Amino acid sequence: MPGMVVFGRRWGIASDDLVFPGCFELFFRLLWWTGTMILFTYHKGQFDCNGIGILHSYLVGLLVILALIILSLCAIVYVSGQGTITNPGPRRSMPALVYLRALLYLPELVWACLGAVWVSDDSKGCDPATVGAVIAAVVASWIILLFTAVGVVVVFDPLGNPRPQPTAMEPLGVRHLQSSEGTQFFSTARSLAVKVWESRLRLLCCCLPQDESHRAAFSSIAQLFSGFFSDTDLVPSDIAAGLALLHQEQDKMERSRDPEVTVDHSPSSPIGEDMETELEKAAHCMRFAAAAYGWPLYIYSNLFTGPCKLSGDCCRSRAAEYDIVGGDHLGCHFSSILHSTGLQYRDFIYVSFHNQIYEIPFFVALDHKREAVLVAVRGTLSLRDVLTDLSAECENLPIEGVTGACYAHKGICQAAGYIYKKLVNDGILNQAFSIAPEYKLVITGHSLGAGTASVLAILLRNSFPTLQCYSFSPPGGLLSKALADYSKDFVISVVLGKDLVPRLSIPNMEDLKRRILKIVSNCNKPKYRILLQGCWYELFGGDPDDFPTEMDNRREELSQPLLGEESLIIRHSSSYQSLASDDSPAHTAAHLPLFLPGRILHITEDGPSRRSCFSQVRYRAEWSNEMAFRSILISPRMLADHMPDAVLGALNSLTSDKPYPLCPSSLNNSQHNTI
């Protein structure tokens, strides 16, 4: 529901968000009150040390204060658990309870000071256990006050001025924007939102240089974030509840769906092309894409042997030997690449670990096994890479011979342009092909590196007509339709399971927001029950809850009318669609649609989705298309399926025809040998 309005402003917490923190504090206060009562009863009538009056008054006052706090917390927990997310009527007394609870902090502060005075001045000759108990009470009071202050900072919303309510003649949540006052109001609000997001980004990235390129990136990302979040009035817990409901709804739909028919070959691939061959090539290239991450992924994937293997190579003086390596001061990155790929030093043409915004690491090597000049681009591994990822605006990318609108992800276009200049202008590719002129060009990468590799392949396609690109888990919002179709002749994208990143685009995020608004506004269960059952389902599985909706239970009389999904919309953005129809296209947004590159090879688990840890899993591969990734799938593995070692393990399992352990990392020597 909308954020709670207290103390003259809106906060980033709703009136039904106080169940769990209230229960936690209530449990702690009950233990504290019980301990204080035991201490008071034990010493009743026999206070025989200095400061008897102060100690007696302190204990009595503490018992009274704790009792009042416990009663207020019981009321807060009870009231906060009433109603539903969009039916806040039963919680209309919550602001008064919050004021009462805040008022009780004043006597608690006074009593903490009184206890500190007694301990420092009048506790001589008293029982050490009594003194220790009073000290513990004083410390506990200050800790609670400190955590309360931190909580206030966390839920503080810089944009939380109470918004004026619409008049009676206006539809709920919709305001007349044609007037000059309305236009000026929302223009000022958007400007303030952009400034707030810029400040947040600068704070999060305070370790980065605040130069012109970073300021431009902050501004671009702030405009994107402010535009996405400014048209809804949801608090974070509403989003969490919506995701829990969506996951169970998607699982119910998946279980009721008929098994899909596996396509054995790509519709756009040449006749006779074998999927097994493509999988073997993909598994081979994925080794290089994973190796581009350097020592962090190598250590993570080889926890027992990796540190020992790299310890002898790191920090060794090899200035003359590593003259082709840039940005790797200790040599650990390059050593891990040598171990991961099995190549020799002489096989590398250029290795760069230079990393800035729009400038990502990559290496160029001679792959003698496949007779290829291989360019591997690293994925996201630093804060600078995250800024490159988040620069998701569209940028024109005109390509000779391509008809139709040509545009792509701005940050990835910039990164691909940086590598293109290095390869072409610095003569790196000329040097490689002068050594092996009969070799073909292969470009690969994972995640951000996959998107960059795909755009780089498009830029180099006219100069190298036979090049191939293997893109692993690329970002979903990457290429316009014209460029995506153009890349199908030379780019193969590999997506594992329910990976979030290939489904991540601005239109898909708008669609997810629309679905969260709908399912949250229709659910008739309290938020705390939704979150509890959602956590249980994520951890232990079971059958998805039916979650009957308000629309299905009109027989029940509500104490207050529903807010409804329209009340969660502050203003109607051009990307928002009416929730009355599920048949309307999800991608008629103002943002230009972007798609995955090339042909898409989708790898899924063959069997039940719920497995125990360390169980064996088998995979199947099928050709898919970009339209199958138009919506985000909520799953516990939506992030795990994106990890490079998981992708490599799935490819190794498919090419070796052996089950793959689901939980442990797969990037090890035995699996390297199967490729």
Summary of the structure (lengths in Angstrom):
residues: 675
radius of gyration: 30.1
end to end distance: 52.5
largest distance: 99.2
contacts: 2169
relative contact order: 0.11
helix: 50%
strand: 11%
